[in-house]
Every structure is written in C-alpha cells, then in structure tokens.
Amino acid sequence: MQQSKRFVLAIAMLGGVAFSATAIAAEGMFSKGTGNKANGENIFKNGKGNVPACASCHGEDGTGNDMLGTPLIAGQFFTFLFKQLEDYASDKRIDTTMNVMNDNAKGLTRQDRIDVATYLASLRPEFNGSDLDALKESGTPVGLPYKGRAIAEYGSPVRDDGYPKDLGSKGAGVPACKSCHGYAGRGAPPMYPKIGLQRYTYLVNQLKKWRDGSRANDPMGQMRAVARKLSDEDIHNVAAYLTNASPYTLGNFRQPYE
C-alpha cells in the first residue's frame, strides 16, 4: 500500500512538472513586450518631436477610425505591432496615405517603437467591431457576414470565376482564414495577428492591397497568394464577418493569449 502511494505521488509530481513546463512554454510562446509602457503611452497620446500623436488618427483608445481607414491597434500582439513599425521605418511596408506611417516610424528610435508596441499590446479596449449599418448608410459597399464566415472558417472550394489569374492554378480555391489566424480571426502569435473585431474599412483596404501587391511585407508571401484568389465580393464578405466576429467560444469567456 505504501509503495502504491509513493507511485501515485511520483506520477502526480511528474504531472505537475509537465504541467508547469507546458505553462512556461505557453507563456513564452510570444512576447508581450518589454519596453517602457510609460514612454510608449506618452508617444501614443502626445507624439514626439515631429512625430504626431498616434491617437490623432487611431483614436484615444487605439480602436481606429473607419472614415480615416485606420485600424484597431490596441490589444494587438506586440510582435506584430513591432514588426509593422520596423517595416514602415525600413520601407518594407509603404503607407499609401502620403507615407504618413513611414515618416512617423522613421521619426522614432527603435526603442521608441518597442515602447509604443509594448504599450498598445497591453491595452484591452471595449470595441466590438465596425458599425456595418452606419457604413452602408454612408454609401460604403458592405458584404454579407454569413458568406464571409464560410470563407473565414472553411475556405472556398475550387471554382471557375477566373481567380487566381496569374498563379497557374485557376480555381485552386481559397484556404480558410482560420487555418492561420485562428477561430474568428483571434490571432495566433507570434506570426499571425488578430483580424477579428478589426475595422471593416481597414480589412477591405488591406486585402485589396495584398491582392494588387501594393502591400508586400507578409511572411513568405502568404497573404498575397491568398488575396489574389479573392474577388471584391469575397473581400467585402470576409471583412463583414471578421469585423464583428466574437473571439470567444461556448463555455470559454476568456479570449486566448491575454
């Protein structure tokens, strides 16, 4: 009996070690940023030198603006935010709105960019996506969320509508957004950002930029390969679904990676 108790205890201890190791590994899967949040917050709210406050375009809470075409950046993963700032600073990503983001990123030091990304990644804004009804009333083409959900969760099968035209595999189909960006676009750090609850206008604009190649800072060209297979209708539908897609699953009221 005593021997069996020791055996059970040993198994429990090993299980505890394994659980701890898994927890540590999960915690270390992606960086939440080690920058100076106070400096990042100051730059976001007040700017620095010739660099204006990020809040002037992205909003005081960092949730973006559909009319300006600016994205939700509050609560995005540190690794993705920092990469985008670095890409803007090195012109690997070009802001087609008068190079605003390129100039701003270049006006900050590398440490500043780390600090801003760290601050933004720490935020948890109360934002539930774009108001699609208001966008429709303003004359913005808005897709059908249920059709977008089909693409986001399951992809689109082989079809004969001419997409992709230049990949040598007409009708090759579209992979599910979920396969990289996770359920409801809630992200898969460190590489794949949150795209669920993102601004509708921004999602549409970026998918079109991936499609025409004017944005080309995606790892291994993945987004360009996917976007080339999307029609305007596909893009509007996917964006309409993702902008209001809840990241939570039944029985789980905690969003992953927080």
C-alpha positions in Angstrom: 0.0 0.0 0.0 2.8 2.4 1.0 4.6 1.6 -2.3 1.5 2.3 -4.4 1.1 5.7 -2.6 4.7 6.6 -3.5 4.0 5.6 -7.1 0.8 7.8 -7.2 2.7 10.7 -5.6 5.6 10.3 -8.1 3.1 10.3 -11.0 1.4 13.4 -9.6 4.7 15.2 -9.2 5.8 14.3 -12.7 2.4 15.5 -13.9 2.9 18.8 -12.0 6.3 19.2 -13.6 4.9 18.5 -17.0 2.1 21.0 -16.4 4.5 23.6 -15.2 6.7 23.1 -18.2 3.7 23.4 -20.5 2.6 26.6 -18.8 6.0 28.1 -19.0 6.3 27.1 -22.7 2.8 28.6 -23.4 3.8 31.8 -21.5 6.9 32.1 -23.6 5.3 31.4 -26.9 5.2 35.1 -27.7 6.5 38.3 -26.2 4.1 40.8 -24.7 6.8 43.4 -25.0 9.5 44.5 -22.6 9.5 48.2 -23.5 8.8 51.2 -21.4 5.0 51.4 -21.4 5.0 54.9 -19.9 7.1 56.2 -22.8 5.0 54.3 -25.3 1.8 55.8 -23.9 3.3 59.3 -24.0 4.3 59.0 -27.6 0.9 57.5 -28.5 -1.0 60.3 -26.8 1.3 63.2 -27.3 3.7 62.4 -30.1 7.5 63.0 -30.1 9.3 65.8 -31.9 7.9 66.0 -35.4 6.0 62.8 -34.9 2.3 63.5 -34.1 0.4 61.6 -31.5 -0.7 58.2 -32.8 -4.1 58.9 -31.2 -4.8 61.7 -33.7 -5.5 59.0 -36.3 -6.0 55.8 -34.3 -8.2 57.3 -31.6 -7.6 58.0 -28.0 -8.4 54.3 -27.2 -6.4 52.9 -30.2 -9.5 51.4 -31.9 -9.1 53.2 -35.2 -11.5 55.0 -37.5 -13.4 53.6 -40.5 -13.7 57.0 -42.1 -9.9 57.5 -42.0 -9.2 53.9 -42.8 -7.1 53.5 -39.7 -7.0 50.1 -37.9 -7.7 48.9 -34.4 -4.2 48.6 -32.9 -5.0 48.5 -29.2 -4.6 44.9 -27.9 -2.8 43.7 -31.0 0.1 41.3 -30.4 3.4 43.0 -29.6 5.4 41.0 -32.1 3.1 42.1 -35.0 2.9 45.7 -33.9 6.7 46.0 -33.6 7.2 44.3 -37.0 4.9 46.7 -38.7 6.6 49.7 -37.2 10.0 48.3 -38.2 8.7 47.6 -41.7 7.4 51.1 -42.0 10.7 52.5 -40.8 12.7 50.5 -43.4 10.1 51.0 -46.2 9.3 47.3 -46.4 5.7 48.4 -45.9 4.5 51.5 -47.6 1.7 53.7 -46.3 -0.1 54.9 -49.4 -1.7 57.7 -47.5 1.1 60.2 -48.2 3.6 57.9 -46.4 2.3 59.0 -43.1 3.3 55.9 -41.2 6.7 55.6 -42.9 7.6 59.1 -41.8 6.3 58.6 -38.3 8.1 55.3 -37.8 11.3 56.8 -39.1 10.9 59.7 -36.6 11.1 57.3 -33.7 14.0 55.4 -32.4 14.0 51.6 -32.4 13.5 51.7 -28.6 10.6 54.1 -29.1 9.0 51.7 -31.5 9.4 48.9 -28.9 7.9 51.1 -26.2 4.8 52.1 -28.4 4.2 48.4 -29.4 4.5 47.3 -25.7 2.0 49.9 -24.6 -0.5 49.1 -27.3 -0.2 45.4 -26.7 -1.1 45.9 -23.0 -4.4 47.6 -23.8 -7.8 45.8 -23.7 -10.3 48.2 -25.4 -14.0 47.7 -25.3 -14.6 47.5 -29.0 -17.0 45.2 -30.9 -16.1 46.0 -34.5 -17.3 48.4 -37.1 -21.0 49.6 -37.4 -21.9 48.0 -40.7 -25.3 49.7 -40.8 -23.7 53.1 -40.5 -21.2 52.2 -43.2 -24.0 51.1 -45.5 -25.8 54.4 -44.9 -22.7 56.3 -45.8 -22.5 54.5 -49.2 -19.7 52.1 -48.3 -20.1 48.7 -50.0 -20.7 46.2 -47.3 -20.7 42.4 -47.7 -22.7 39.6 -46.2 -21.3 38.3 -42.9 -22.7 34.8 -43.3 -20.9 34.4 -46.6 -17.7 35.8 -45.2 -17.9 33.3 -42.3 -17.9 30.4 -44.7 -14.6 31.6 -46.2 -13.1 32.5 -42.9 -13.9 29.1 -41.3 -13.8 26.7 -44.2 -12.3 28.5 -47.2 -13.6 28.4 -50.7 -13.5 25.3 -52.9 -12.3 25.1 -56.5 -14.2 27.4 -58.7 -14.2 28.8 -62.3 -14.5 32.5 -61.8 -11.0 33.3 -63.1 -9.2 33.6 -59.8 -6.3 33.3 -59.5 -5.5 34.6 -62.9 -1.7 34.6 -62.6 -0.8 31.7 -60.3 -1.0 28.9 -62.9 -3.8 27.1 -61.0 -7.1 28.6 -62.0 -9.8 27.7 -59.5 -7.4 26.4 -56.9 -9.6 27.6 -54.1 -9.1 29.8 -51.0 -7.8 28.4 -47.7 -9.7 29.2 -44.5 -8.6 32.4 -42.7 -8.9 30.3 -39.5 -6.1 28.0 -40.7 -3.6 30.7 -39.8 -5.4 33.4 -37.9 -7.3 31.1 -35.6 -11.0 30.9 -34.7 -12.9 34.1 -35.6 -9.6 35.7 -36.5 -8.5 35.9 -32.9 -4.9 35.5 -33.9 -2.0 33.0 -33.5 1.1 34.7 -32.1 3.8 35.4 -32.8 3.3 35.5 -36.5 -0.4 35.8 -37.3 -2.2 38.9 -36.0 -5.7 39.4 -34.6 -8.0 40.2 -37.5 -11.3 39.6 -35.8 -13.0 42.7 -34.5 -10.7 44.7 -36.8 -12.1 47.8 -38.6 -14.1 46.9 -41.7 -12.6 49.5 -43.9 -9.1 48.6 -42.9 -9.7 44.9 -43.6 -11.1 45.7 -47.1 -8.3 48.0 -47.9 -5.5 45.7 -46.8 -7.0 42.6 -48.6 -7.1 44.7 -51.8 -3.5 45.9 -51.2 -2.4 42.3 -50.7 -4.2 41.4 -53.9 -2.6 44.0 -56.1 0.8 43.7 -54.4 1.0 47.3 -53.1 1.5 45.7 -49.7 4.2 43.0 -49.7 5.6 42.6 -46.2 3.8 39.3 -45.5 5.9 36.3 -44.4 6.6 34.0 -47.4 4.0 35.9 -49.5 1.2 34.1 -47.8 -1.4 36.9 -47.8 -0.6 37.9 -51.4 -1.1 34.3 -52.6 -4.5 34.2 -50.8 -5.7 37.6 -51.7 -5.1 37.1 -55.4 -7.8 34.5 -55.3 -10.4 36.8 -53.8 -13.0 38.8 -55.7 -14.2 42.2 -54.4 -17.4 40.4 -53.2 -15.3 37.8 -51.3 -13.3 40.6 -49.7 -16.4 42.5 -48.6 -18.0 39.4 -47.2 -14.9 38.3 -45.2 -14.4 41.8 -43.8 -18.1 42.0 -42.9 -17.8 38.7 -40.9 -14.5 39.4 -39.2 -15.2 42.9 -38.0 -18.0 41.6 -35.7 -16.6 38.1 -35.0 -16.5 37.3 -31.4 -13.2 35.7 -30.3 -14.9 33.7 -27.5 -16.1 30.1 -27.8 -19.0 28.5 -26.0 -18.1 27.8 -22.4 -15.0 29.9 -22.6 -15.3 33.5 -21.7 -11.6 34.3 -21.8 -10.0 35.3 -25.0 -6.8 33.4 -25.7 -3.4 35.0 -25.3 -4.4 37.6 -22.7 
